Amino acid sequence: MNTDAITAKIMEEAREQAAALLKEADEKAEQMRIQAEEELAHKRGQADESLRVQVRDMRDRMLRMAELDQKKAMLAVKRQVIDEAFDNALERMRKMDAADKKAYLCRLLVDSAAGGEELIVSEEEKDLYDDAFMDRINACLAQAGKKPVRPGGARKLGGGFALREGGMEINCTYASVIGQARPGLESEVAAMLFQET
């Protein structure tokens, strides 16, 4: 056999081997590409699902926050309406006619006084406390078994009075009376205003 034939045969076998190796490499590359695409599709699916869950959770959180903000706003409005109701009650107390005001002040004084204190009247209502009204107050106190009150002057109180004995003072202004009654009345007022049970 001549060398040219041997060389040609070696070359032919090398080409066949190279072609087989190339074919095998192409098949492996194709398998790797398919596997990579499948993995990518799987990961994309997982990412999409994760994103859907995150979006749903975020939407739910935002809805809860919006509901909470709405409830806070509604409570603020209710609080404002309740405040206005108590402010209106205070204003109505201040605007009572003289006869009703004297009857109320007399009852409040009998309930509040131990007897013998100085009566500090509201500057805004000092004209109510004429001699006849003071006699009526002291008669009511006597009927309740208490000593008469002593005049203690007038001060800007916004309605009502104060009782002073020594260094202690009892605040019986309209604002104080409403302020003391408010905690016990707020739920009842809210129920009336907002039809709550």
MDAnalysis code that builds the backbone (N, CA, C; Angstrom):
import MDAnalysis as mda
import numpy as np

u = mda.Universe.empty(591, n_residues=197, atom_resindex=np.repeat(np.arange(197), 3), trajectory=True)
u.add_TopologyAttr("name", ["N", "CA", "C"] * 197)
u.add_TopologyAttr("resid", np.arange(1, 198))
u.add_TopologyAttr("resname", ["MET", "ASN", "THR", "ASP", "ALA", "ILE", "THR", "ALA", "LYS", "ILE", "MET", "GLU", "GLU", "ALA", "ARG", "GLU", "GLN", "ALA", "ALA", "ALA", "LEU", "LEU", "LYS", "GLU", "ALA", "ASP", "GLU", "LYS", "ALA", "GLU", "GLN", "MET", "ARG", "ILE", "GLN", "ALA", "GLU", "GLU", "GLU", "LEU", "ALA", "HIS", "LYS", "ARG", "GLY", "GLN", "ALA", "ASP", "GLU", "SER", "LEU", "ARG", "VAL", "GLN", "VAL", "ARG", "ASP", "MET", "ARG", "ASP", "ARG", "MET", "LEU", "ARG", "MET", "ALA", "GLU", "LEU", "ASP", "GLN", "LYS", "LYS", "ALA", "MET", "LEU", "ALA", "VAL", "LYS", "ARG", "GLN", "VAL", "ILE", "ASP", "GLU", "ALA", "PHE", "ASP", "ASN", "ALA", "LEU", "GLU", "ARG", "MET", "ARG", "LYS", "MET", "ASP", "ALA", "ALA", "ASP", "LYS", "LYS", "ALA", "TYR", "LEU", "CYS", "ARG", "LEU", "LEU", "VAL", "ASP", "SER", "ALA", "ALA", "GLY", "GLY", "GLU", "GLU", "LEU", "ILE", "VAL", "SER", "GLU", "GLU", "GLU", "LYS", "ASP", "LEU", "TYR", "ASP", "ASP", "ALA", "PHE", "MET", "ASP", "ARG", "ILE", "ASN", "ALA", "CYS", "LEU", "ALA", "GLN", "ALA", "GLY", "LYS", "LYS", "PRO", "VAL", "ARG", "PRO", "GLY", "GLY", "ALA", "ARG", "LYS", "LEU", "GLY", "GLY", "GLY", "PHE", "ALA", "LEU", "ARG", "GLU", "GLY", "GLY", "MET", "GLU", "ILE", "ASN", "CYS", "THR", "TYR", "ALA", "SER", "VAL", "ILE", "GLY", "GLN", "ALA", "ARG", "PRO", "GLY", "LEU", "GLU", "SER", "GLU", "VAL", "ALA", "ALA", "MET", "LEU", "PHE", "GLN", "GLU", "THR"])
u.atoms.positions = np.array([
    [0.865, -1.149, 0.000],
    [0.000, 0.000, 0.000],
    [0.906, 1.202, 0.000],
    [0.486, 2.103, -0.732],
    [1.362, 3.257, -0.802],
    [0.995, 4.251, 0.277],
    [1.877, 5.169, 0.507],
    [1.714, 6.143, 1.582],
    [0.570, 7.100, 1.295],
    [0.341, 7.371, 0.054],
    [-0.760, 8.292, -0.268],
    [-2.096, 7.654, 0.133],
    [-2.215, 6.370, -0.101],
    [-3.458, 5.684, 0.233],
    [-3.621, 5.606, 1.756],
    [-2.510, 5.366, 2.433],
    [-2.568, 5.280, 3.903],
    [-2.914, 6.665, 4.461],
    [-2.287, 7.648, 3.935],
    [-2.549, 9.016, 4.396],
    [-4.005, 9.375, 4.120],
    [-4.492, 9.020, 2.956],
    [-5.880, 9.319, 2.599],
    [-6.831, 8.589, 3.546],
    [-6.483, 7.305, 3.849],
    [-7.335, 6.528, 4.741],
    [-7.318, 7.147, 6.151],
    [-6.177, 7.553, 6.643],
    [-6.054, 8.175, 7.972],
    [-6.854, 9.476, 7.980],
    [-6.683, 10.216, 6.866],
    [-7.400, 11.497, 6.756],
    [-8.910, 11.244, 6.753],
    [-9.333, 10.202, 6.034],
    [-10.768, 9.865, 5.954],
    [-11.281, 9.477, 7.334],
    [-10.550, 8.655, 8.057],
    [-10.949, 8.233, 9.392],
    [-10.967, 9.429, 10.353],
    [-9.992, 10.310, 10.211],
    [-9.922, 11.504, 11.063],
    [-11.128, 12.399, 10.787],
    [-11.465, 12.521, 9.494],
    [-12.642, 13.341, 9.137],
    [-13.923, 12.713, 9.725],
    [-14.022, 11.390, 9.587],
    [-15.207, 10.705, 10.120],
    [-15.268, 10.854, 11.638],
    [-14.122, 10.712, 12.269],
    [-14.056, 10.860, 13.719],
    [-14.386, 12.308, 14.113],
    [-13.868, 13.267, 13.397],
    [-14.135, 14.677, 13.672],
    [-15.618, 14.969, 13.468],
    [-16.172, 14.403, 12.373],
    [-17.594, 14.613, 12.096],
    [-18.441, 14.006, 13.219],
    [-18.040, 12.793, 13.676],
    [-18.772, 12.133, 14.759],
    [-18.659, 12.949, 16.045],
    [-17.469, 13.458, 16.324],
    [-17.274, 14.288, 17.518],
    [-18.083, 15.581, 17.418],
    [-18.087, 16.187, 16.233],
    [-18.869, 17.414, 16.026],
    [-20.357, 17.134, 16.212],
    [-20.802, 15.989, 15.630],
    [-22.209, 15.621, 15.759],
    [-22.562, 15.405, 17.237],
    [-21.683, 14.695, 17.936],
    [-21.907, 14.442, 19.361],
    [-21.899, 15.754, 20.147],
    [-20.980, 16.684, 19.817],
    [-20.910, 17.981, 20.489],
    [-22.167, 18.796, 20.207],
    [-22.624, 18.726, 18.924],
    [-23.859, 19.445, 18.568],
    [-25.054, 18.883, 19.339],
    [-25.120, 17.549, 19.468],
    [-26.220, 16.921, 20.196],
    [-26.183, 17.312, 21.671],
    [-24.964, 17.300, 22.244],
    [-24.830, 17.714, 23.654],
    [-25.196, 19.179, 23.819],
    [-24.768, 20.016, 22.879],
    [-25.085, 21.452, 22.941],
    [-26.592, 21.653, 22.846],
    [-27.244, 20.888, 21.956],
    [-28.703, 20.986, 21.800],
    [-29.405, 20.538, 23.079],
    [-28.911, 19.442, 23.674],
    [-29.490, 18.968, 24.937],
    [-29.321, 20.016, 26.036],
    [-28.126, 20.608, 26.069],
    [-27.860, 21.636, 27.076],
    [-28.757, 22.861, 26.852],
    [-28.967, 23.221, 25.568],
    [-29.832, 24.361, 25.249],
    [-31.263, 24.069, 25.683],
    [-31.761, 22.842, 25.365],
    [-33.128, 22.451, 25.743],
    [-33.271, 22.442, 27.256],
    [-32.275, 21.866, 27.935],
    [-32.297, 21.809, 29.397],
    [-32.273, 23.222, 29.984],
    [-31.453, 24.105, 29.415],
    [-31.372, 25.489, 29.897],
    [-32.707, 26.200, 29.686],
    [-33.338, 25.974, 28.526],
    [-34.643, 26.601, 28.252],
    [-35.700, 26.087, 29.222],
    [-35.662, 24.773, 29.507],
    [-36.623, 24.210, 30.456],
    [-36.409, 24.790, 31.858],
    [-35.134, 24.886, 32.245],
    [-34.806, 25.456, 33.546],
    [-35.236, 26.911, 33.625],
    [-34.972, 27.636, 32.522],
    [-35.356, 29.047, 32.467],
    [-36.876, 29.188, 32.551],
    [-37.592, 28.338, 31.826],
    [-39.058, 28.379, 31.860],
    [-39.552, 28.061, 33.274],
    [-38.937, 27.053, 33.916],
    [-39.317, 26.683, 35.272],
    [-39.059, 27.856, 36.234],
    [-37.873, 28.455, 36.139],
    [-37.533, 29.580, 37.019],
    [-38.422, 30.777, 36.731],
    [-38.741, 31.007, 35.458],
    [-39.640, 32.110, 35.098],
    [-41.019, 31.867, 35.709],
    [-41.473, 30.611, 35.660],
    [-42.759, 30.258, 36.274],
    [-42.737, 30.502, 37.772],
    [-41.629, 30.084, 38.414],
    [-41.509, 30.314, 39.854],
    [-41.483, 31.811, 40.159],
    [-40.735, 32.569, 39.359],
    [-40.647, 34.023, 39.562],
    [-42.016, 34.662, 39.354],
    [-42.741, 34.219, 38.316],
    [-44.084, 34.762, 38.067],
    [-45.006, 34.479, 39.242],
    [-44.954, 33.247, 39.764],
    [-45.803, 32.883, 40.899],
    [-45.420, 33.699, 42.135],
    [-44.103, 33.829, 42.351],
    [-43.625, 34.610, 43.483],
    [-44.080, 36.066, 43.353],
    [-43.999, 36.587, 42.142],
    [-44.428, 37.961, 41.889],
    [-45.936, 38.103, 42.112],
    [-46.720, 37.127, 41.658],
    [-48.171, 37.165, 41.878],
    [-48.480, 37.176, 43.375],
    [-47.776, 36.335, 44.143],
    [-47.988, 36.274, 45.588],
    [-47.622, 37.620, 46.226],
    [-46.480, 38.186, 45.807],
    [-46.053, 39.472, 46.363],
    [-47.059, 40.569, 46.033],
    [-47.544, 40.583, 44.786],
    [-48.525, 41.589, 44.369],
    [-49.814, 41.427, 45.171],
    [-50.275, 40.177, 45.338],
    [-51.492, 39.927, 46.108],
    [-51.311, 40.376, 47.562],
    [-50.153, 40.019, 48.148],
    [-49.891, 40.416, 49.538],
    [-49.832, 41.930, 49.672],
    [-49.183, 42.584, 48.723],
    [-49.072, 44.040, 48.759],
    [-50.460, 44.678, 48.627],
    [-51.273, 44.140, 47.699],
    [-52.635, 44.657, 47.520],
    [-53.437, 44.485, 48.804],
    [-53.330, 43.299, 49.432],
    [-54.051, 43.051, 50.678],
    [-53.607, 44.009, 51.784],
    [-52.274, 44.235, 51.876],
    [-51.745, 45.171, 52.870],
    [-52.261, 46.580, 52.624],
    [-52.262, 46.990, 51.371],
    [-52.731, 48.330, 51.028],
    [-54.224, 48.485, 51.328],
    [-55.007, 47.426, 51.060],
    [-56.433, 47.474, 51.380],
    [-56.659, 47.585, 52.885],
    [-55.889, 46.787, 53.658],
    [-56.015, 46.860, 55.119],
    [-55.638, 48.252, 55.624],
    [-54.564, 48.823, 55.073],
    [-54.139, 50.166, 55.483],
    [-55.205, 51.199, 55.114],
    [-55.799, 51.060, 53.928],
    [-56.855, 51.987, 53.507],
    [-58.065, 51.869, 54.423],
    [-58.430, 50.626, 54.791],
    [-59.558, 50.425, 55.710],
    [-59.253, 51.037, 57.075],
    [-58.017, 50.852, 57.536],
    [-57.621, 51.419, 58.825],
    [-57.667, 52.942, 58.772],
    [-57.151, 53.523, 57.682],
    [-57.200, 54.978, 57.524],
    [-58.644, 55.473, 57.479],
    [-59.504, 54.716, 56.810],
    [-60.918, 55.096, 56.739],
    [-61.553, 55.048, 58.130],
    [-61.228, 53.999, 58.896],
    [-61.769, 53.889, 60.254],
    [-61.263, 55.038, 61.129],
    [-59.961, 55.373, 60.978],
    [-59.401, 56.486, 61.749],
    [-60.105, 57.789, 61.392],
    [-60.323, 57.997, 60.093],
    [-60.998, 59.217, 59.654],
    [-62.422, 59.264, 60.203],
    [-63.113, 58.124, 60.184],
    [-64.483, 58.072, 60.699],
    [-64.492, 58.337, 62.201],
    [-63.520, 57.773, 62.930],
    [-63.440, 58.031, 64.373],
    [-63.168, 59.506, 64.650],
    [-62.303, 60.114, 63.833],
    [-62.005, 61.541, 64.004],
    [-63.261, 62.378, 63.779],
    [-64.041, 62.017, 62.765],
    [-65.287, 62.748, 62.494],
    [-66.258, 62.548, 63.652],
    [-66.386, 61.305, 64.128],
    [-67.286, 61.038, 65.256],
    [-66.830, 61.809, 66.493],
    [-65.517, 61.807, 66.744],
    [-64.969, 62.536, 67.898],
    [-65.327, 64.019, 67.786],
    [-65.187, 64.574, 66.588],
    [-65.494, 65.985, 66.370],
    [-66.983, 66.257, 66.620],
    [-67.842, 65.373, 66.133],
    [-69.291, 65.544, 66.329],
    [-69.634, 65.452, 67.819],
    [-69.020, 64.510, 68.523],
    [-69.261, 64.368, 69.968],
    [-68.763, 65.612, 70.705],
    [-67.567, 66.100, 70.331],
    [-67.042, 67.336, 70.936],
    [-68.021, 68.489, 70.725],
    [-68.538, 68.592, 69.506],
    [-69.496, 69.659, 69.209],
    [-70.773, 69.505, 70.030],
    [-71.217, 68.265, 70.229],
    [-72.423, 68.033, 71.038],
    [-72.193, 68.520, 72.471],
    [-71.034, 68.216, 73.063],
    [-70.750, 68.674, 74.418],
    [-70.527, 70.187, 74.459],
    [-69.908, 70.739, 73.416],
    [-69.755, 72.202, 73.336],
    [-71.123, 72.878, 73.270],
    [-72.035, 72.274, 72.500],
    [-73.394, 72.828, 72.403],
    [-74.113, 72.742, 73.752],
    [-73.904, 71.649, 74.471],
    [-74.517, 71.514, 75.800],
    [-73.997, 72.607, 76.732],
    [-72.698, 72.869, 76.673],
    [-72.105, 73.929, 77.496],
    [-72.709, 75.284, 77.127],
    [-72.839, 75.535, 75.842],
    [-73.407, 76.802, 75.386],
    [-74.870, 76.933, 75.823],
    [-75.608, 75.818, 75.778],
    [-77.017, 75.852, 76.220],
    [-77.108, 76.142, 77.717],
    [-76.156, 75.602, 78.493],
    [-76.143, 75.899, 79.932],
    [-75.928, 77.393, 80.152],
    [-75.021, 77.949, 79.407],
    [-74.717, 79.373, 79.556],
    [-75.898, 80.254, 79.131],
    [-76.725, 79.740, 78.221],
    [-77.831, 80.544, 77.691],
    [-79.178, 80.241, 78.352],
    [-79.169, 79.445, 79.437],
    [-80.422, 79.171, 80.136],
    [-81.039, 80.494, 80.597],
    [-82.371, 80.511, 80.676],
    [-82.990, 81.734, 81.206],
    [-82.692, 81.818, 82.705],
    [-82.866, 83.016, 83.253],
    [-82.444, 83.295, 84.629],
    [-83.104, 82.359, 85.638],
    [-84.385, 82.080, 85.492],
    [-85.089, 81.229, 86.461],
    [-84.528, 79.805, 86.446],
    [-84.345, 79.243, 85.238],
    [-83.786, 77.889, 85.135],
    [-82.355, 77.853, 85.655],
    [-81.595, 78.898, 85.335],
    [-80.197, 78.948, 85.764],
    [-80.116, 79.005, 87.285],
    [-80.973, 79.825, 87.918],
    [-80.953, 79.928, 89.381],
    [-81.325, 78.593, 90.027],
    [-82.326, 77.908, 89.474],
    [-82.737, 76.602, 90.020],
    [-81.581, 75.601, 89.897],
    [-80.916, 75.594, 88.757],
    [-79.794, 74.674, 88.539],
    [-78.637, 75.004, 89.491],
    [-78.274, 76.293, 89.582],
    [-77.148, 76.703, 90.427],
    [-77.427, 76.389, 91.899],
    [-78.661, 76.563, 92.308],
    [-79.025, 76.273, 93.701],
    [-78.850, 74.771, 93.988],
    [-79.347, 73.907, 93.076],
    [-79.190, 72.443, 93.252],
    [-77.711, 72.054, 93.252],
    [-76.953, 72.629, 92.323],
    [-75.520, 72.316, 92.218],
    [-74.792, 72.746, 93.490],
    [-75.154, 73.902, 94.024],
    [-74.498, 74.394, 95.227],
    [-74.811, 73.510, 96.435],
    [-76.054, 73.111, 96.575],
    [-76.435, 72.235, 97.694],
    [-75.708, 70.899, 97.579],
    [-75.584, 70.374, 96.347],
    [-74.886, 69.095, 96.138],
    [-73.386, 69.213, 96.384],
    [-72.810, 70.381, 96.098],
    [-71.349, 70.530, 96.120],
    [-70.797, 71.082, 97.428],
    [-71.550, 71.913, 98.116],
    [-71.032, 72.607, 99.305],
    [-71.113, 71.725, 100.549],
    [-70.091, 71.843, 101.372],
    [-70.130, 71.202, 102.690],
    [-70.818, 72.159, 103.658],
    [-70.765, 73.459, 103.326],
    [-71.358, 74.509, 104.160],
    [-70.273, 75.385, 104.751],
    [-70.485, 76.697, 104.710],
    [-69.539, 77.639, 105.295],
    [-68.450, 78.111, 104.347],
    [-68.394, 77.609, 103.108],
    [-67.353, 78.024, 102.176],
    [-67.623, 79.424, 101.630],
    [-66.589, 79.974, 100.979],
    [-66.753, 81.223, 100.241],
    [-67.295, 80.864, 98.865],
    [-68.277, 81.618, 98.418],
    [-68.877, 81.402, 97.105],
    [-68.279, 82.413, 96.129],
    [-67.511, 81.911, 95.175],
    [-66.945, 82.763, 94.123],
    [-67.826, 82.589, 92.906],
    [-68.487, 83.661, 92.519],
    [-69.435, 83.573, 91.411],
    [-68.746, 83.918, 90.104],
    [-69.369, 83.483, 89.024],
    [-68.847, 83.773, 87.696],
    [-69.103, 85.244, 87.372],
    [-68.084, 85.936, 86.949],
    [-68.198, 87.348, 86.562],
    [-69.344, 87.546, 85.572],
    [-69.502, 86.571, 84.666],
    [-70.522, 86.670, 83.621],
    [-71.943, 86.554, 84.185],
    [-72.092, 86.014, 85.392],
    [-73.420, 85.790, 85.979],
    [-73.606, 86.490, 87.324],
    [-72.740, 87.419, 87.674],
    [-72.793, 87.996, 89.024],
    [-74.117, 88.701, 89.309],
    [-74.800, 89.174, 88.263],
    [-76.085, 89.852, 88.475],
    [-77.164, 88.899, 88.989],
    [-76.988, 87.597, 88.757],
    [-77.972, 86.622, 89.260],
    [-77.982, 86.566, 90.785],
    [-76.814, 86.811, 91.385],
    [-76.642, 86.598, 92.823],
    [-77.059, 87.829, 93.626],
    [-78.307, 88.237, 93.452],
    [-78.827, 89.348, 94.265],
    [-79.152, 88.816, 95.661],
    [-79.584, 89.704, 96.531],
    [-79.859, 89.311, 97.925],
    [-80.903, 88.194, 98.012],
    [-81.949, 88.297, 97.170],
    [-83.026, 87.298, 97.221],
    [-82.489, 85.918, 96.831],
    [-81.630, 85.854, 95.804],
    [-81.085, 84.558, 95.370],
    [-80.132, 84.001, 96.432],
    [-79.329, 84.865, 97.036],
    [-78.417, 84.403, 98.094],
    [-79.224, 83.862, 99.286],
    [-80.342, 84.541, 99.618],
    [-81.197, 84.041, 100.707],
    [-81.760, 82.670, 100.335],
    [-82.174, 82.518, 99.079],
    [-82.719, 81.232, 98.602],
    [-81.656, 80.130, 98.693],
    [-80.418, 80.446, 98.256],
    [-79.304, 79.478, 98.315],
    [-79.079, 79.034, 99.757],
    [-78.982, 79.997, 100.647],
    [-78.688, 79.678, 102.054],
    [-79.852, 78.947, 102.713],
    [-81.080, 79.227, 102.275],
    [-82.236, 78.497, 102.801],
    [-82.179, 77.041, 102.348],
    [-81.807, 76.824, 101.092],
    [-81.667, 75.448, 100.577],
    [-80.556, 74.707, 101.315],
    [-79.451, 75.410, 101.596],
    [-78.347, 74.791, 102.335],
    [-78.802, 74.436, 103.755],
    [-79.535, 75.348, 104.384],
    [-80.015, 75.100, 105.748],
    [-80.955, 73.900, 105.762],
    [-81.804, 73.799, 104.739],
    [-82.739, 72.681, 104.650],
    [-81.983, 71.357, 104.506],
    [-80.790, 71.417, 103.882],
    [-79.958, 70.222, 103.711],
    [-79.057, 70.004, 104.935],
    [-79.204, 70.853, 105.950],
    [-78.405, 70.701, 107.169],
    [-76.990, 71.238, 107.018],
    [-76.806, 72.214, 106.131],
    [-75.466, 72.777, 105.901],
    [-75.440, 74.253, 106.274],
    [-74.236, 74.743, 106.626],
    [-74.064, 76.158, 106.961],
    [-74.202, 77.002, 105.698],
    [-74.558, 78.269, 105.843],
    [-74.660, 79.152, 104.681],
    [-73.269, 79.439, 104.093],
    [-73.236, 79.772, 102.803],
    [-71.977, 80.155, 102.149],
    [-71.745, 81.640, 102.369],
    [-70.477, 82.051, 102.248],
    [-70.111, 83.461, 102.407],
    [-69.745, 84.021, 101.035],
    [-70.035, 85.273, 100.785],
    [-69.647, 85.882, 99.504],
    [-68.118, 85.889, 99.371],
    [-67.634, 85.486, 98.202],
    [-66.184, 85.437, 97.971],
    [-65.761, 86.216, 96.747],
    [-66.650, 87.030, 96.200],
    [-66.303, 87.850, 95.044],
    [-66.661, 87.162, 93.733],
    [-66.205, 87.784, 92.661],
    [-66.503, 87.275, 91.313],
    [-65.201, 87.091, 90.546],
    [-65.231, 86.139, 89.620],
    [-64.052, 85.852, 88.793],
    [-64.546, 85.336, 87.449],
    [-63.794, 85.535, 86.399],
    [-64.180, 85.020, 85.074],
    [-64.101, 83.490, 85.101],
    [-65.263, 82.870, 85.113],
    [-65.338, 81.410, 85.183],
    [-66.071, 80.816, 83.980],
    [-66.731, 81.653, 83.197],
    [-67.479, 81.146, 82.043],
    [-68.819, 80.539, 82.437],
    [-69.321, 80.869, 83.608],
    [-70.593, 80.330, 84.084],
    [-70.373, 79.330, 85.195],
    [-71.291, 79.338, 86.165],
    [-71.153, 78.456, 87.320],
    [-70.520, 79.202, 88.482],
    [-69.819, 78.483, 89.357],
    [-69.214, 79.108, 90.532],
    [-68.064, 78.234, 91.025],
    [-67.390, 78.733, 92.029],
    [-66.349, 77.954, 92.718],
    [-66.594, 78.118, 94.212],
    [-66.260, 77.114, 94.970],
    [-66.365, 77.159, 96.424],
    [-64.952, 77.080, 96.998],
    [-64.621, 78.016, 97.884],
    [-63.262, 78.049, 98.435],
    [-63.327, 77.947, 99.956],
    [-62.506, 77.059, 100.460],
    [-62.392, 76.890, 101.913],
    [-60.910, 76.722, 102.212],
    [-60.334, 77.699, 102.900],
    [-58.904, 77.654, 103.171],
    [-58.144, 77.744, 101.856],
    [-57.253, 76.837, 101.609],
    [-56.488, 76.841, 100.359],
    [-57.085, 75.947, 99.283],
    [-58.221, 75.326, 99.592],
    [-58.824, 74.396, 98.640],
    [-60.002, 75.044, 97.921],
    [-60.157, 74.693, 96.635],
    [-61.245, 75.256, 95.861],
    [-61.946, 74.143, 95.088],
    [-63.267, 74.178, 95.116],
    [-64.057, 73.211, 94.347],
    [-64.579, 73.935, 93.111],
    [-64.251, 73.404, 91.948],
    [-64.641, 74.016, 90.684],
    [-66.018, 73.504, 90.279],
    [-66.986, 74.392, 90.257],
    [-68.362, 74.045, 89.865],
    [-68.783, 74.874, 88.656],
    [-67.828, 75.147, 87.772],
    [-68.166, 75.873, 86.547],
    [-68.920, 74.927, 85.627],
    [-69.621, 75.495, 84.656],
    [-70.360, 74.653, 83.709],
    [-69.398, 73.733, 82.956],
    [-68.264, 74.277, 82.563],
    [-67.283, 73.464, 81.819],
    [-66.801, 72.296, 82.676],
    [-66.588, 72.543, 83.962],
    [-66.132, 71.478, 84.860],
    [-67.212, 70.419, 85.049],
    [-68.459, 70.859, 85.219],
    [-69.571, 69.918, 85.409],
    [-69.710, 69.018, 84.179],
    [-69.658, 69.626, 83.003],
    [-69.755, 68.834, 81.763],
    [-68.541, 67.924, 81.624],
    [-67.359, 68.446, 81.950],
    [-66.141, 67.637, 81.864],
    [-66.185, 66.414, 82.767],
    [-66.769, 66.569, 83.959],
    [-66.871, 65.437, 84.889],
    [-67.922, 64.429, 84.431],
    [-68.989, 64.924, 83.818],
    [-70.066, 64.033, 83.375],
    [-69.748, 63.362, 82.043],
    [-68.861, 63.967, 81.263],
    [-68.619, 63.501, 79.893],
    [-68.199, 62.034, 79.785],
    [-67.225, 61.550, 80.564],
    [-66.815, 60.145, 80.401],
    [-67.983, 59.158, 80.533],
    [-68.897, 59.433, 81.456],
    [-70.034, 58.534, 81.640],
    [-71.113, 58.692, 80.583],
    [-71.102, 59.810, 79.876],
    [-72.156, 60.089, 78.899],
    [-71.728, 59.872, 77.446],
    [-70.413, 59.812, 77.196],
    [-69.935, 59.766, 75.807],
    [-70.524, 58.613, 75.013],
    [-70.546, 57.408, 75.574],
    [-71.065, 56.269, 74.808],
    [-72.556, 56.437, 74.540],
    [-73.284, 57.005, 75.498],
    [-74.714, 57.243, 75.296],
    [-74.944, 58.305, 74.218],
    [-74.139, 59.364, 74.249],
    [-74.236, 60.427, 73.235],
    [-73.888, 59.863, 71.867],
    [-72.830, 59.053, 71.801],
    [-72.434, 58.443, 70.517],
    [-73.550, 57.559, 69.987],
    [-74.183, 56.796, 70.869],
    [-75.280, 55.923, 70.435],
    [-76.439, 56.747, 69.885],
    [-76.742, 57.864, 70.533],
    [-77.831, 58.718, 70.041],
    [-77.458, 59.369, 68.710],
    [-76.225, 59.833, 68.597],
    [-75.797, 60.548, 67.383],
    [-75.615, 59.620, 66.202],
    [-75.102, 58.417, 66.443],
    [-74.718, 57.539, 65.338],
    [-75.544, 56.260, 65.293],
    [-76.641, 56.215, 66.056],
    [-77.545, 55.054, 66.049],
    [-76.795, 53.774, 66.386],
    [-75.845, 53.855, 67.312],
    [-75.071, 52.673, 67.728],
    [-75.779, 52.012, 68.898],
    [-75.556, 50.718, 69.032],
    [-76.172, 50.004, 70.150],
    [-75.116, 49.455, 71.057],
])
